[in-house]
Every structure is written in C-alpha cells, then in structure tokens.
Amino acid sequence: MERKQILIIDNSGLSYTGNDLNGTVLRGTETSLILLSEELAKKNIIVFFATRTNEEKIINGVHYINRNNIDIEKTYDLAIAVSNANLFNKIKSIKKVIFSVSNQSLEKFIRKKQLIPTFTHKPIIVTLCEYQFKKRSFLTSPFGKLTIPITVDKQFVNEEVDVNFIPPKKAIYNIRSNRNLDILLNIWTDLIYPKDKNLEFHITPDLVEYSDEFKNHNIFLRTIGNRREMIDELKHSRVLLYLGHKSDIFTLTAEEAIKLCVPVITYGIGSLSERVSHGNNGFIAKNSSEFAKYTLDLMNDDSILRELKAKMFEKRLEITWSIIADTWIKNFLR
C-alpha cells in the first residue's frame, strides 16, 4: 500500500525543528505539533513539517522544510494548517484541517481574513478541548469541527516518580503568560502567606514588576530552564497554582504537572475544568477563600498530598500520543 503523505504548516514567527524540543524556546503549540508528527511518522506516514527553519533535515522520521520551499506540485493526502486557512493557498491536498489553537470569535475570524479562504478550502476544524469546541460557532467552522486532544511529551510520563516523596513547601506558577497571575498573587499575599510564613511561591520571571513586597511574602522568581530542568523543578514543587484563563484551550502546563504527580489548584477557568478532577489530581476552588484553604491543606498535610499523588500515578498512561495519532489517522487518513 502506498504510504500516506501529510503536510503540517506553522505560520508562527519561530524557526524550529524537532531538535528544539528539549530547549526553552518552544511553546505548547509547537511542542504538540512536533510530538504528533513524530508519532505519525512512526506509523509509516510521510510527514512534511513546514516552519521558518533554514535547517531542512529529517529528524525522528519527520521532514522539516522551510515554509517557502513547500512543493506546490505535490498532492498531499492531508494538509494541516495552524489556525490560518490562508496557509492552504497554493497547497494541493485531498483533505484539509485547521489545527485551532485559540478561541476564535466571529469578529476575530473576520478580522484575521479567514472568511474567504475558509469557504475556498473547506477545512475541518480540530479543537483541543470541549471548552474550545463549544466556543467555536458554526459560522467559524462551517465545514465541521471535532475535538482531538493533545498530551505531554513521553518524557513526563516515563519520568520516575516516587509517590511517597514529599517535596518542600514550595508552590509553583510556571506558565509563561500573566494569566490572572496578579489575582493569584493577591490571594497568596492576603490569604495564604499570612497563615504560614514558611511557604514559598515561585513564579515565572518577567510577568510582573518584582519588588521587595514580593520577596517579603516569600514570592521568588524562577529560572526558566530546559525540559530536563523544568521536570526537576516540578518534581520538587508541592503544588502548581493556576487560576486558569478564558483563553486556555488545553493548558499543557497543568497536564505536565499532573503527569509528574504534582497536584493543581485552580478556579477551573477555560479548559482547566477538563484538566483538573477535583479531589483526584488537584482541587477546583469556587473563590479565593477556598483556593487558600486547598493550598494550605496541600502544603501542610502530607497525607492529602500522598493520596493525590497515588491517584495521579495510576492514570499516567491514560492517553498517549500513539492513541492521539491513531485518532487523526482514523478521521483523516482512511
């Protein structure tokens, strides 16, 4: 049987290949596309991945090419464009899919000039969670939509985890955007730290103007490291604190913590309510008082932490990139 061929087109400003997977540059979208493409390549599919890279090479079975060097004479079995239907212009493919990485309102859909190319190329919209699926209206997905989730790099799943290990009393916020971090910091300074001044909160740098007031409340700036360093940092944190944000469509950061058996405390905003199962891999608080209580409980009661870690450990292999790749094949390559 002739091997299927797919083309993935990323329109971001990043120049990258699979060799950048363990660095500090890639975001969740790029990481997920690399992991998906590598898994598809393992399943005997020829994968071309177009980015801004000038290092055209084959890495883990994936053909990385510069976006300007796409073979416009070739007919692919499937073309996957990241968010932008204009990327299909001049591309020949039997099926076309938009890999949607945002909640695209009708206003944004029109402002980003998606109307004409969408009706020209007729792509299926793939969303990453049910929250995003529900937010995507018929007018912005007239030719159909379905949800195919993403997951973490197998490095997080294969990492050795000791469910009996109790980390120091350190909480972490390792998201790279200030997504309600200002509100979270107020909860920490007003409701958490005053009740236990031995606790520490480590946040991503450059998101706030760091001051002595933060230091006086045991709020410290993290050092952003590579994948290995991030895993070690998470494993030595007792809890991930993140309220969530309306723009979150998967929250890979929370999933990475959970796979390492680090519980998450959240408001469940955006897709967080799909990532966090209350009492199983963290807690979903209704208000700031509840959030503070759950944080203090996890920081100070080792039995609660051990119980959550044991539950998370049992479900680490619940979904894998192999399963996700099979879902893509079933829907678009048969």
C-alpha contacts under 8 A as a table, 3 or more apart, distances in Angstrom:
res1	aa1	res2	aa2	distance
3	R	44	N	6.70
3	R	45	I	5.83
3	R	46	I	6.74
4	K	44	N	7.91
4	K	45	I	5.26
4	K	46	I	6.16
4	K	76	Y	7.84
4	K	77	D	6.12
4	K	333	L	7.33
5	Q	45	I	5.97
5	Q	46	I	4.66
5	Q	47	V	5.97
5	Q	48	F	7.74
5	Q	76	Y	5.40
5	Q	77	D	5.43
5	Q	78	L	6.84
6	I	45	I	7.50
6	I	46	I	6.35
6	I	47	V	5.13
6	I	48	F	6.23
6	I	76	Y	5.50
6	I	77	D	5.71
6	I	78	L	4.70
6	I	79	A	5.66
6	I	80	I	7.63
7	L	47	V	6.06
7	L	48	F	4.78
7	L	49	F	5.91
7	L	50	A	7.39
7	L	76	Y	6.73
7	L	78	L	6.39
7	L	79	A	4.71
7	L	80	I	6.10
8	I	47	V	7.61
8	I	48	F	6.22
8	I	49	F	4.76
8	I	50	A	6.01
8	I	79	A	5.94
8	I	80	I	4.68
8	I	81	A	5.96
8	I	82	V	7.85
9	I	49	F	6.19
9	I	50	A	4.84
9	I	51	T	6.49
9	I	67	R	7.19
9	I	79	A	7.67
9	I	80	I	6.19
9	I	81	A	4.87
9	I	82	V	6.34
9	I	87	L	7.03
10	D	49	F	7.90
10	D	50	A	6.21
10	D	51	T	5.39
10	D	81	A	6.32
10	D	82	V	5.33
11	N	51	T	6.92
11	N	82	V	6.65
11	N	84	N	7.68
11	N	87	L	7.61
12	S	51	T	7.61
12	S	52	R	7.89
13	G	52	R	6.98
14	L	51	T	7.40
14	L	52	R	6.31
14	L	53	T	7.89
15	S	51	T	6.16
15	S	52	R	4.44
15	S	53	T	4.39
15	S	54	N	7.56
16	Y	19	N	7.59
16	Y	20	D	6.17
16	Y	51	T	6.63
16	Y	52	R	6.87
16	Y	53	T	5.37
17	T	20	D	5.77
17	T	21	L	7.64
17	T	34	I	7.84
17	T	51	T	7.74
17	T	53	T	6.87
17	T	55	E	7.78
17	T	59	I	7.79
17	T	64	Y	6.33
18	G	21	L	5.44
18	G	34	I	6.09
18	G	59	I	6.17
18	G	60	N	7.73
19	N	22	N	7.42
19	N	59	I	7.29
20	D	23	G	5.30
20	D	25	V	7.46
20	D	26	L	7.16
21	L	26	L	6.95
21	L	31	T	6.39
21	L	34	I	7.69
22	N	226	N	5.94
22	N	227	R	4.97
22	N	228	R	7.50
23	G	26	L	7.09
23	G	225	G	7.87
23	G	226	N	4.86
23	G	227	R	6.29
24	T	224	I	7.36
24	T	225	G	6.34
24	T	226	N	5.11
24	T	227	R	7.26
26	L	29	T	7.94
26	L	30	E	5.92
26	L	31	T	6.20
27	R	30	E	5.67
27	R	31	T	6.17
28	G	31	T	5.13
28	G	32	S	5.97
28	G	252	L	6.41
29	T	32	S	5.25
29	T	33	L	6.26
29	T	101	V	7.13
30	E	33	L	5.19
30	E	34	I	6.26
31	T	34	I	5.28
31	T	35	L	6.28
32	S	35	L	5.13
32	S	36	L	6.04
32	S	150	I	6.65
32	S	151	T	7.44
32	S	152	V	7.64
33	L	36	L	5.07
33	L	37	S	5.99
34	I	37	S	5.15
34	I	38	E	6.14
35	L	38	E	5.24
35	L	39	E	6.27
35	L	153	D	6.91
35	L	321	W	7.15
36	L	39	E	5.22
36	L	40	L	6.23
36	L	321	W	6.52
36	L	324	I	7.73
36	L	325	A	6.35
37	S	40	L	5.10
37	S	41	A	6.16
37	S	47	V	6.47
37	S	49	F	7.77
37	S	62	V	6.63
38	E	41	A	5.04
38	E	42	K	6.34
38	E	60	N	6.21
38	E	61	G	6.55
38	E	62	V	6.17
39	E	42	K	5.07
39	E	43	K	6.64
39	E	321	W	6.52
39	E	322	S	6.05
39	E	325	A	6.24
40	L	43	K	5.11
40	L	44	N	7.00
40	L	45	I	5.77
40	L	46	I	7.94
40	L	47	V	7.32
40	L	325	A	5.84
41	A	44	N	5.38
41	A	45	I	4.88
41	A	46	I	6.00
41	A	47	V	6.15
41	A	60	N	7.79
41	A	61	G	5.57
41	A	62	V	6.35
42	K	45	I	7.17
42	K	61	G	7.28
46	I	61	G	7.89
46	I	62	V	7.33
46	I	63	H	7.98
47	V	61	G	7.63
47	V	62	V	5.34
47	V	63	H	6.04
48	F	62	V	6.20
48	F	63	H	4.69
48	F	64	Y	5.99
48	F	65	I	7.02
49	F	62	V	6.92
49	F	63	H	5.96
49	F	64	Y	4.80
49	F	65	I	6.09
50	A	53	T	7.84
50	A	64	Y	5.96
50	A	65	I	4.89
50	A	66	N	5.37
50	A	67	R	4.79
50	A	70	I	7.21
51	T	64	Y	7.39
51	T	65	I	6.53
51	T	66	N	5.38
51	T	67	R	5.27
52	R	65	I	7.96
52	R	66	N	5.25
52	R	67	R	5.85
53	T	56	E	6.87
53	T	64	Y	7.70
53	T	65	I	6.69
53	T	66	N	5.22
53	T	67	R	7.84
54	N	65	I	7.46
54	N	66	N	5.96
55	E	64	Y	7.65
55	E	65	I	7.43
55	E	66	N	7.85
56	E	63	H	7.44
56	E	64	Y	5.30
56	E	65	I	4.83
56	E	66	N	6.74
57	K	63	H	5.97
57	K	64	Y	5.48
57	K	65	I	7.12
58	I	61	G	5.84
58	I	62	V	5.25
58	I	63	H	4.47
58	I	64	Y	6.05
59	I	62	V	5.25
59	I	63	H	6.70
59	I	64	Y	7.43
65	I	69	N	6.57
65	I	70	I	7.17
66	N	69	N	5.32
66	N	70	I	7.10
67	R	70	I	5.85
71	D	74	K	5.66
72	I	75	T	7.83
72	I	90	K	6.14
72	I	91	I	5.59
72	I	92	K	6.75
73	E	92	K	7.29
74	K	92	K	6.58
75	T	91	I	7.69
75	T	92	K	4.74
75	T	93	S	4.98
75	T	94	I	7.20
76	Y	79	A	6.54
76	Y	92	K	6.27
76	Y	93	S	4.40
76	Y	94	I	6.39
77	D	93	S	5.46
77	D	94	I	5.02
77	D	95	K	6.22
77	D	333	L	7.03
78	L	93	S	5.59
78	L	94	I	5.98
78	L	95	K	4.81
78	L	96	K	5.72
78	L	97	V	7.52
78	L	332	F	7.09
78	L	333	L	7.26
79	A	88	F	7.69
79	A	91	I	7.93
79	A	93	S	5.95
79	A	94	I	7.98
79	A	95	K	6.42
79	A	96	K	4.92
79	A	97	V	6.28
80	I	96	K	6.05
80	I	97	V	4.84
80	I	98	I	5.80
80	I	99	F	6.42
81	A	84	N	6.22
81	A	85	A	6.73
81	A	87	L	6.18
81	A	88	F	7.07
81	A	96	K	7.85
81	A	97	V	6.38
81	A	98	I	5.05
81	A	99	F	5.93
82	V	98	I	5.85
82	V	99	F	4.80
82	V	100	S	6.23
82	V	101	V	7.28
83	S	98	I	5.56
83	S	99	F	5.58
83	S	100	S	4.71
83	S	101	V	6.24
83	S	102	S	7.73
84	N	87	L	5.88
84	N	98	I	7.02
84	N	114	Q	6.92
85	A	88	F	5.76
85	A	89	N	7.88
85	A	98	I	6.87
85	A	114	Q	6.12
85	A	117	P	5.52
85	A	118	T	5.69
85	A	121	H	7.44
85	A	123	P	7.63
86	N	89	N	5.60
86	N	114	Q	7.02
86	N	117	P	5.60
86	N	118	T	7.89
87	L	91	I	7.87
88	F	91	I	5.12
88	F	92	K	7.85
88	F	96	K	7.92
88	F	117	P	7.87
88	F	121	H	7.04
89	N	117	P	7.77
93	S	96	K	6.64
95	K	123	P	7.39
95	K	332	F	7.09
96	K	121	H	7.27
96	K	122	K	7.24
96	K	123	P	4.77
96	K	124	I	6.48
97	V	123	P	4.87
97	V	124	I	4.78
97	V	125	I	5.85
97	V	126	V	6.85
98	I	123	P	6.17
98	I	124	I	6.17
98	I	125	I	4.87
98	I	126	V	6.01
99	F	125	I	6.51
99	F	126	V	5.27
99	F	127	T	6.80
100	S	103	N	7.96
100	S	125	I	6.62
100	S	126	V	5.91
100	S	127	T	5.48
100	S	128	L	7.45
101	V	127	T	7.31
101	V	128	L	7.56
101	V	249	I	7.08
102	S	132	Q	7.58
102	S	247	S	6.88
102	S	248	D	7.87
102	S	249	I	6.57
103	N	132	Q	5.93
103	N	135	K	6.37
103	N	136	R	6.61
103	N	247	S	6.62
103	N	249	I	7.32
104	Q	108	K	5.95
104	Q	109	F	6.04
104	Q	135	K	7.80
104	Q	136	R	6.49
104	Q	140	T	7.54
105	S	108	K	5.19
105	S	109	F	5.98
105	S	135	K	7.73
105	S	136	R	6.98
105	S	137	S	7.67
105	S	140	T	7.50
106	L	109	F	4.84
106	L	110	I	6.22
106	L	137	S	7.64
106	L	139	L	7.08
106	L	140	T	6.24
107	E	110	I	5.38
107	E	111	R	6.07
108	K	111	R	4.87
108	K	112	K	5.86
109	F	112	K	5.41
109	F	113	K	6.54
109	F	114	Q	5.49
109	F	115	L	6.85
109	F	140	T	6.63
110	I	113	K	5.07
110	I	114	Q	5.81
110	I	115	L	5.94
111	R	114	Q	7.66
113	K	116	I	7.12
113	K	117	P	7.84
114	Q	117	P	5.68
114	Q	118	T	5.83
115	L	118	T	5.34
115	L	119	F	6.45
115	L	140	T	7.96
116	I	119	F	5.35
116	I	120	T	6.06
117	P	120	T	4.81
117	P	121	H	5.90
117	P	122	K	7.93
118	T	121	H	5.43
118	T	122	K	5.41
118	T	123	P	6.51
119	F	122	K	5.25
122	K	142	P	7.91
122	K	143	F	5.88
123	P	143	F	6.34
123	P	144	G	7.79
124	I	141	S	7.17
124	I	143	F	5.73
124	I	144	G	5.16
124	I	145	K	5.50
124	I	146	L	7.82
125	I	141	S	6.13
125	I	143	F	7.80
125	I	144	G	6.28
125	I	145	K	4.43
125	I	146	L	6.51
126	V	145	K	5.68
126	V	146	L	5.22
126	V	147	T	5.54
126	V	148	I	6.40
127	T	130	E	7.64
127	T	132	Q	6.15
127	T	133	F	5.70
127	T	145	K	7.22
127	T	146	L	6.19
127	T	147	T	4.67
127	T	148	I	6.27
127	T	149	P	7.43
128	L	132	Q	6.80
128	L	133	F	7.60
128	L	147	T	5.47
128	L	148	I	5.42
128	L	149	P	4.48
128	L	150	I	6.50
128	L	249	I	6.43
128	L	250	F	6.22
129	C	132	Q	5.43
129	C	133	F	6.23
129	C	147	T	5.88
129	C	148	I	7.16
129	C	149	P	5.97
129	C	249	I	6.26
129	C	250	F	6.24
129	C	271	S	6.88
129	C	274	E	7.77
130	E	133	F	4.74
130	E	134	K	6.07
130	E	147	T	6.70
130	E	271	S	7.86
131	Y	134	K	5.42
131	Y	135	K	6.41
131	Y	249	I	6.94
131	Y	270	G	6.67
131	Y	271	S	5.83
132	Q	135	K	5.05
132	Q	136	R	6.28
132	Q	249	I	5.75
132	Q	271	S	7.68
133	F	136	R	5.35
133	F	145	K	7.54
133	F	146	L	7.16
133	F	147	T	6.59
134	K	137	S	7.25
136	R	140	T	6.43
136	R	141	S	6.96
137	S	140	T	5.43
137	S	141	S	6.39
138	F	141	S	4.98
138	F	142	P	5.20
138	F	144	G	7.93
139	L	142	P	5.48
141	S	144	G	5.67
141	S	145	K	6.26
148	I	324	I	7.14
148	I	327	T	7.37
148	I	328	W	7.72
149	P	250	F	7.88
149	P	324	I	7.20
150	I	250	F	7.78
150	I	321	W	7.44
150	I	324	I	7.06
151	T	252	L	7.04
151	T	255	E	7.20
151	T	319	I	7.32
151	T	320	T	6.69
151	T	321	W	6.63
152	V	155	Q	7.98
152	V	156	F	6.67
152	V	157	V	7.70
152	V	252	L	6.88
152	V	255	E	6.82
152	V	256	E	5.99
152	V	320	T	7.98
152	V	321	W	7.93
153	D	156	F	5.85
153	D	157	V	7.28
154	K	157	V	4.95
154	K	158	N	5.86
154	K	320	T	7.82
155	Q	158	N	5.21
155	Q	159	E	5.91
156	F	159	E	5.31
156	F	231	I	7.27
156	F	256	E	6.49
156	F	259	K	6.11
156	F	260	L	6.25
157	V	259	K	5.82
157	V	260	L	7.04
157	V	316	R	6.23
157	V	317	L	7.15
159	E	260	L	7.34
161	V	260	L	6.66
161	V	261	C	7.42
162	D	165	F	5.39
163	V	261	C	7.49
163	V	306	R	6.37
163	V	309	K	5.55
163	V	310	A	5.90
163	V	313	F	7.40
164	N	306	R	6.18
166	I	238	R	7.31
166	I	302	D	7.00
166	I	305	L	7.79
166	I	306	R	7.75
167	P	170	K	7.50
167	P	235	K	7.47
167	P	236	H	5.10
167	P	237	S	5.78
167	P	238	R	5.40
168	P	236	H	6.87
168	P	237	S	6.71
168	P	238	R	6.55
169	K	198	N	7.40
169	K	199	L	5.37
169	K	200	E	6.42
169	K	237	S	7.33
169	K	238	R	6.11
169	K	299	M	5.65
169	K	300	N	7.69
170	K	199	L	6.05
170	K	200	E	4.73
170	K	201	F	5.80
170	K	202	H	7.26
170	K	236	H	7.84
170	K	237	S	5.23
170	K	238	R	5.58
170	K	239	V	7.15
170	K	299	M	7.70
171	A	199	L	7.81
171	A	200	E	6.14
171	A	201	F	4.74
171	A	202	H	6.21
171	A	237	S	5.70
171	A	238	R	5.76
171	A	239	V	4.98
171	A	240	L	5.80
171	A	241	L	6.59
172	I	201	F	5.73
172	I	202	H	4.84
172	I	203	I	5.97
172	I	234	L	7.64
172	I	237	S	6.40
172	I	238	R	7.95
172	I	239	V	6.41
172	I	240	L	4.95
172	I	241	L	6.09
173	Y	201	F	7.68
173	Y	202	H	6.26
173	Y	203	I	4.75
173	Y	204	T	6.38
173	Y	240	L	5.95
173	Y	241	L	5.68
173	Y	242	Y	6.48
174	N	203	I	6.08
174	N	204	T	5.36
174	N	222	R	7.98
174	N	240	L	7.99
174	N	253	T	7.43
175	I	178	N	7.63
175	I	179	R	7.97
175	I	204	T	6.67
175	I	253	T	6.70
176	R	204	T	6.37
176	R	207	L	7.64
177	S	207	L	6.56
178	N	181	L	5.18
178	N	182	D	7.34
178	N	207	L	5.54
178	N	208	V	7.68
179	R	182	D	7.96
179	R	244	G	6.89
179	R	245	H	5.81
180	N	183	I	5.38
180	N	184	L	6.39
180	N	243	L	6.67
180	N	244	G	7.14
180	N	245	H	6.70
181	L	184	L	4.87
181	L	185	L	6.04
181	L	242	Y	7.67
181	L	243	L	7.82
182	D	185	L	5.19
182	D	186	N	6.47
182	D	208	V	7.96
183	I	186	N	5.18
183	I	187	I	6.45
184	L	187	I	5.09
184	L	188	W	6.28
184	L	242	Y	7.44
184	L	243	L	6.91
185	L	188	W	4.98
185	L	189	T	6.13
186	N	189	T	5.18
186	N	190	D	5.81
186	N	191	L	7.93
187	I	190	D	5.30
187	I	191	L	5.36
187	I	192	I	6.59
187	I	288	S	6.31
187	I	292	A	6.94
188	W	191	L	5.66
188	W	192	I	4.73
188	W	193	Y	5.73
188	W	292	A	7.43
189	T	192	I	6.28
189	T	193	Y	5.55
189	T	194	P	6.91
189	T	217	H	6.24
190	D	193	Y	6.97
190	D	194	P	6.65
191	L	194	P	6.26
191	L	195	K	7.00
191	L	288	S	7.98
191	L	289	S	7.24
191	L	292	A	5.97
192	I	195	K	5.63
192	I	196	D	6.75
192	I	292	A	5.45
192	I	293	K	7.87
192	I	295	T	7.51
192	I	296	L	6.77
193	Y	196	D	5.19
193	Y	197	K	5.31
193	Y	198	N	7.92
193	Y	199	L	6.65
193	Y	217	H	6.38
193	Y	218	N	7.79
194	P	197	K	6.13
196	D	199	L	6.12
196	D	296	L	7.92
197	K	217	H	7.57
197	K	218	N	7.65
199	L	218	N	6.92
199	L	299	M	7.69
200	E	218	N	5.01
200	E	219	I	6.10
200	E	220	F	7.48
201	F	218	N	6.23
201	F	219	I	4.78
201	F	220	F	6.20
202	H	219	I	5.80
202	H	220	F	4.75
202	H	221	L	5.58
202	H	222	R	5.65
203	I	219	I	7.23
203	I	220	F	6.27
203	I	221	L	5.18
203	I	222	R	5.55
204	T	207	L	6.59
204	T	221	L	5.90
204	T	222	R	5.30
204	T	223	T	7.43
204	T	224	I	7.35
205	P	208	V	7.22
205	P	221	L	5.28
205	P	222	R	6.12
205	P	223	T	7.34
205	P	224	I	7.99
206	D	209	E	7.10
210	Y	214	F	6.56
211	S	214	F	5.46
211	S	215	K	6.79
212	D	215	K	4.96
212	D	216	N	6.00
213	E	216	N	5.05
213	E	217	H	6.54
214	F	217	H	5.23
214	F	218	N	6.51
214	F	219	I	5.04
214	F	220	F	7.25
215	K	218	N	5.05
215	K	219	I	5.22
215	K	220	F	6.34
216	N	219	I	7.41
224	I	230	M	7.48
225	G	228	R	7.69
225	G	229	E	5.27
225	G	230	M	5.90
226	N	229	E	5.30
226	N	230	M	6.09
227	R	230	M	5.09
227	R	231	I	6.23
228	R	231	I	5.24
228	R	232	D	6.38
229	E	232	D	5.13
229	E	233	E	6.10
230	M	233	E	4.97
230	M	234	L	6.16
231	I	234	L	5.20
231	I	235	K	6.15
231	I	260	L	7.87
232	D	235	K	5.14
232	D	236	H	6.31
233	E	236	H	5.31
233	E	237	S	6.47
234	L	237	S	5.10
234	L	257	A	6.54
234	L	260	L	7.47
234	L	262	V	7.12
235	K	238	R	7.73
235	K	260	L	6.52
235	K	261	C	7.88
235	K	262	V	6.93
237	S	240	L	7.44
237	S	262	V	7.28
238	R	262	V	6.43
238	R	263	P	7.50
238	R	298	L	7.59
238	R	299	M	6.75
238	R	305	L	7.98
239	V	262	V	5.65
239	V	263	P	5.26
239	V	264	V	5.87
239	V	265	I	7.31
239	V	295	T	7.86
239	V	298	L	7.45
239	V	299	M	7.73
240	L	254	A	7.53
240	L	257	A	7.12
240	L	262	V	6.83
240	L	263	P	6.27
240	L	264	V	4.76
240	L	265	I	6.41
241	L	264	V	5.96
241	L	265	I	5.18
241	L	266	T	6.40
242	Y	264	V	7.23
242	Y	265	I	6.32
242	Y	266	T	5.15
242	Y	267	Y	7.65
243	L	265	I	7.33
243	L	266	T	4.32
243	L	267	Y	4.71
243	L	268	G	6.62
243	L	269	I	6.66
244	G	248	D	6.94
244	G	266	T	6.35
244	G	267	Y	6.27
244	G	268	G	5.93
244	G	269	I	4.59
244	G	270	G	6.19
244	G	271	S	7.72
244	G	272	L	6.05
245	H	248	D	5.46
245	H	269	I	5.26
245	H	270	G	5.41
246	K	269	I	5.97
246	K	270	G	4.50
246	K	271	S	7.94
247	S	270	G	6.37
248	D	251	T	5.82
248	D	269	I	7.84
248	D	270	G	5.10
248	D	271	S	5.65
248	D	272	L	7.52
249	I	270	G	6.49
249	I	271	S	5.29
250	F	271	S	5.47
250	F	272	L	7.35
250	F	275	R	7.68
251	T	254	A	5.64
251	T	255	E	6.81
251	T	271	S	6.78
251	T	272	L	6.78
251	T	275	R	7.66
252	L	255	E	5.02
252	L	256	E	6.13
253	T	256	E	5.14
253	T	257	A	6.41
254	A	257	A	5.17
254	A	258	I	6.24
254	A	264	V	6.79
254	A	272	L	7.89
254	A	275	R	7.03
255	E	258	I	5.04
255	E	259	K	6.15
255	E	275	R	6.57
256	E	259	K	5.22
256	E	260	L	6.46
257	A	260	L	5.16
257	A	261	C	6.33
257	A	262	V	5.00
257	A	263	P	6.89
257	A	264	V	7.48
258	I	261	C	4.78
258	I	262	V	5.15
258	I	263	P	5.91
258	I	264	V	7.25
258	I	281	N	6.53
258	I	312	M	6.58
259	K	262	V	7.39
259	K	312	M	7.01
259	K	313	F	7.41
259	K	316	R	5.56
260	L	313	F	7.92
261	C	281	N	7.66
261	C	308	L	7.67
261	C	309	K	4.99
261	C	310	A	7.78
261	C	312	M	5.44
261	C	313	F	6.15
262	V	281	N	7.73
262	V	309	K	6.82
263	P	281	N	5.11
263	P	282	G	4.55
263	P	283	F	7.91
263	P	305	L	7.84
263	P	308	L	6.89
263	P	309	K	7.28
264	V	276	V	6.91
264	V	281	N	6.61
264	V	282	G	4.53
264	V	283	F	6.50
265	I	282	G	5.45
265	I	283	F	4.88
265	I	284	I	6.01
265	I	285	A	7.27
265	I	291	F	7.02
265	I	294	Y	7.23
265	I	295	T	7.05
266	T	269	I	7.68
266	T	272	L	7.28
266	T	276	V	7.96
266	T	282	G	8.00
266	T	283	F	6.43
266	T	284	I	5.04
266	T	285	A	6.06
266	T	291	F	7.23
267	Y	272	L	7.71
267	Y	273	S	7.93
267	Y	284	I	5.24
267	Y	285	A	5.05
267	Y	286	K	6.26
267	Y	287	N	7.37
267	Y	291	F	7.70
268	G	271	S	6.97
268	G	272	L	4.46
268	G	273	S	4.26
268	G	274	E	7.88
268	G	276	V	7.38
268	G	284	I	5.78
268	G	285	A	7.58
269	I	272	L	5.65
269	I	273	S	6.58
270	G	273	S	7.00
271	S	274	E	5.40
271	S	275	R	6.68
272	L	275	R	4.97
272	L	276	V	5.91
273	S	276	V	5.46
273	S	277	S	7.18
273	S	284	I	7.52
274	E	277	S	7.28
276	V	280	N	7.83
276	V	281	N	6.05
276	V	282	G	6.08
276	V	283	F	7.02
276	V	284	I	7.20
277	S	280	N	5.39
277	S	281	N	5.71
277	S	282	G	6.41
277	S	283	F	6.98
277	S	284	I	7.67
278	H	281	N	6.68
278	H	282	G	5.62
278	H	283	F	4.51
278	H	284	I	5.64
279	G	282	G	5.61
279	G	283	F	5.71
279	G	308	L	7.18
280	N	283	F	7.79
280	N	308	L	5.67
280	N	311	K	6.05
280	N	312	M	6.94
281	N	308	L	5.64
281	N	309	K	7.34
281	N	311	K	6.97
281	N	312	M	5.78
282	G	308	L	7.06
283	F	294	Y	6.90
284	I	291	F	7.74
285	A	288	S	7.38
285	A	290	E	5.30
285	A	291	F	5.05
285	A	294	Y	7.72
286	K	290	E	6.34
286	K	291	F	7.40
287	N	290	E	5.45
287	N	291	F	6.21
288	S	291	F	4.91
288	S	292	A	6.12
289	S	292	A	5.20
289	S	293	K	6.21
290	E	293	K	4.99
290	E	294	Y	6.13
291	F	294	Y	5.33
291	F	295	T	6.19
292	A	295	T	5.09
292	A	296	L	6.12
293	K	296	L	5.19
293	K	297	D	6.05
294	Y	297	D	5.08
294	Y	298	L	6.17
295	T	298	L	5.28
295	T	299	M	6.07
296	L	299	M	5.04
296	L	300	N	6.06
297	D	300	N	5.38
297	D	301	D	5.52
297	D	304	I	7.55
298	L	301	D	5.55
298	L	302	D	7.06
298	L	304	I	6.26
298	L	305	L	5.82
299	M	302	D	7.52
301	D	304	I	5.66
301	D	305	L	6.78
302	D	305	L	5.11
302	D	306	R	6.12
303	S	306	R	5.11
303	S	307	E	6.13
304	I	307	E	5.19
304	I	308	L	6.35
305	L	308	L	5.27
305	L	309	K	6.11
306	R	309	K	5.06
306	R	310	A	6.13
307	E	310	A	5.28
307	E	311	K	6.44
308	L	311	K	5.15
308	L	312	M	6.20
309	K	312	M	5.13
309	K	313	F	6.05
310	A	313	F	5.13
310	A	314	E	6.52
311	K	314	E	5.45
311	K	315	K	6.93
312	M	315	K	5.39
312	M	316	R	6.37
313	F	316	R	5.43
314	E	317	L	7.80
315	K	318	E	5.25
316	R	319	I	7.80
317	L	320	T	6.53
319	I	323	I	6.50
319	I	324	I	7.60
320	T	323	I	5.32
320	T	324	I	6.42
321	W	324	I	4.86
321	W	325	A	5.96
322	S	325	A	5.14
322	S	326	D	6.24
323	I	326	D	5.11
323	I	327	T	6.42
324	I	327	T	5.07
324	I	328	W	6.55
325	A	328	W	5.10
325	A	329	I	6.27
326	D	329	I	5.03
326	D	330	K	6.04
327	T	330	K	5.09
327	T	331	N	6.22
328	W	331	N	5.29
328	W	332	F	5.90
328	W	333	L	7.31
329	I	332	F	5.39
329	I	333	L	4.70
329	I	334	R	6.55
330	K	333	L	6.16
330	K	334	R	5.94
331	N	334	R	6.93
